[in-house]
């Protein structure tokens, strides 16, 4: 960025110093960020990568031994890893799809012209409510509701939808769907808020033009609303997918990965390998695999982001 | 296009039914949590369940508020969240200013790194992190939590701040610069005051994240006098007798700060999000 005032001034040492200063200034502004990220992100990632190539790291009396990619082979072919991987993918995909549909439906309802501003404001707060609770509180809340003697079982029993009390969180057949449902409940408001902001950004002229062309509500939605929201949808879904892949707290505090590993996801599997079994090399390897999956998705996310104008 | 009055009425009724069903999905679980926190522990799973029963009392709240150990969790959570918010806001303002107003050699790559950091799974950092924090001599301290949370709040905050600064005309700061004001003066005297909505959005977002964090709060602290509310709830869960009403009371109290912040600043927050990372 060269201003006209600058180019007119002759090249005196003072000006050169000014120019140099101007070149270095942005790095000065960025230095706290860069130091922090280098120390607490780059260093740990490099370390965990090195751990994954070595056996006997951290708490092991034997000297560390370089084993190359052996840990990866061991992890990737292990039955427990495959189980955790498929649980993670199921949990994440179902969550993202459900978040999208619930978030979009609620946003469309709150954006309807048939509602007054006050009604919208009240329902907006109600719909966003699940968002204000932290994962450990959401875990408590749903353990209360889904308890065999809890209120969900009571309602289902009264309605005749189940014949006996269900152990939602400790039944192998139900637990994964139960934690997925909890995650859906807790995560859709992020979409709702983003879609609300996005819907308000769609110019009314587009809809006017669409109506003049004789489009009905459904056609307007398909041809105007969805394409206009597309960039938001893509970045939301990718970001949510990344976040859900490494969801830890919610699962840790509801089922702990059980029963019989039926809700074991990659992050709980890593945590157990590291802090229960003290197999740090294996845990580091799984951690690298999670990082790999997230990075793969993140490439698409970064591409969908255009923070710096080109 | 404009249907008959009957059609509009029918649509309105359908919309209201959907709205109320949605509200039940969102709010009934929360309502049940709040009502259960007023029950006695024996009545939590009473059959048939009642929203309010004869055991209604504030006992669980009094028990939580009368316990210095539990109050300490709140103090820690406030202290850490406020420190993280201040540090993140200041750091992200500086970084956002650099990205918005300067061209420099590694701009694109640094930008990519900062966006990319959002996708680093916390569990990946976890294993070496413990050793690193011990090596830095800040294990079991506020500093460990504050620095760690900044890693997770900064990138989103920077993206939001850059987005916000980008919406402000450059003429503004260039005029000040030509008048002889340095870039530092321009930033803090001119840009920051008019960026308040963006800054509030970043602040609220950061506070929420810091207030809610669990994994690192659990791993990087050892003694109860350093632990935060989410860990306090976890500790109550771990005890052999489940004090449901106390856990729920602690959960309700622990959610209030975020709820209040959100209600106060929701307008800024939603606007800030649309200016931030969710921009296509």
Interface residues (C-beta under 8 A of the other chain):
Chain A: X1 X3 X5 X22 X23 X25 X26 X27 X29 X30 X32 X33 X34 X36 X37 X39 X40 X41 X43 X44 X45 X47 X48 X51 X58 X105 X106 X109 X112 X114 X115 X123 X124 X125 X126 X127 X128 X129 X130 X131 X132 X133 X134 X135 X136 X137 X140 X141 X142 X144 X145 X147 X149 X150 X151 X154 X185 X193 X194 X196 X197 X198 X200 X201 X211 X230 X231 X232 X234 X235 X236 X239 X242 X245 X246 X248 X249 X253 X266 X267 X270 X271 X274 X275 X280 X283 X284 X287 X288 X290 X291 X294 X295 X297 X298 X301 X302 X304 X305 X306 X307 X308 X309
Chain B: X1 X8 X11 X12 X15 X18 X19 X22 X23 X25 X26 X27 X29 X30 X32 X33 X36 X44 X45 X47 X48 X49 X91 X92 X94 X95 X97 X98 X99 X101 X102 X103 X104 X107 X108 X110 X111 X112 X113 X114 X115 X116 X117 X118 X119 X120 X121 X122 X123 X124 X125 X126 X127 X128 X129 X131 X132 X147 X148 X150 X151 X154 X158 X159 X162 X163 X166 X174 X178 X183 X208 X211 X212 X214 X215 X219 X230 X231 X233 X234 X237 X244 X247 X248 X251 X254 X255 X258 X259 X262 X263 X266 X269 X270 X271 X273 X274 X277 X278 X279 X280
